Amino acid sequence: MIKTESMTINGISFVRTYSDTGHKVERDGVAYDEAIDPADTGRTYTESSEMVGEDEESDSEYAEAGRIMMGVSE
């Protein structure tokens, strides 16, 4: 099932979207382990049939993007 939660990072509101069954979430034909979007975008996702962790290359790119967005260095 798709779950969403509100979060604030550096004073900016975001919506985190994920699946509570371990599936990726999908929008416009692209699957993500989870999605974190600015709250005002109104983006919606569906649950894909692909499980989280099935595509390691895109997962590492997503993780890097998340670190950049959060201002965290390795």
N, C-alpha and C positions, 0 to 999 in steps of 0.2 A: 504494500500500500504506500502511496506517496504521502510523505510528511513534509510540513514546512514549519520553520521556526524563525522568528524575528531575532536579529542580533544587531548590535551596534559596535562598529570598529572605528576608532579614532573619531568619534562623534557623528559618524555616517551610518544611517540605517540600511541594513541589508536583509534579504530573505534567503535562508538556506533551504534548499529542496533536496530531499533524498528519499530512498526507498527503505522501509523498515524490514524488508524481506531479503536484502542483499543484492537486489537488482540495480542496474544502472537506470538513470533517469534520462529521458530523451526529449529533444526539441528540435524541430526542423531537420530530422534525419540524423542528428548527431547524438551519440550516447555519452553520458558523463557519469562518473562515480557519484558525484553530488554536484549541485550547482549553488553558487552564491552570487546573487544579483543585487544591484541597488534596488531598494524597496519600491521606487517609483516606476520601474520598468514594466511591471505587470506580466512578466514572462510566466508561462505555464509549461509544465512538463508532464509526460506520461511515463509509466513504468515500462522499461524495455524487457525483452526476454534474456538479454545478456547479463551475466552476473558481474558484480564488481570484481576487479582484478584479472579479468580475462584478457585485457589488452594492456600489457605493461608499458609499452612505449608511450601511449597517450596518457596513461596514469602519471608517469614521471613528468611529462610536460605540464599536466594540470597541477601537479604538486608544486612545480616551479612557479607557475603563474600565481598560485595561492600565496606562496612565500613573498613574491614581489608585491602583490596587492596588500598584504598584511604588514609589509615593511620589515620582514624577518630575513636575516642573512644566515647562511649555513655556517 
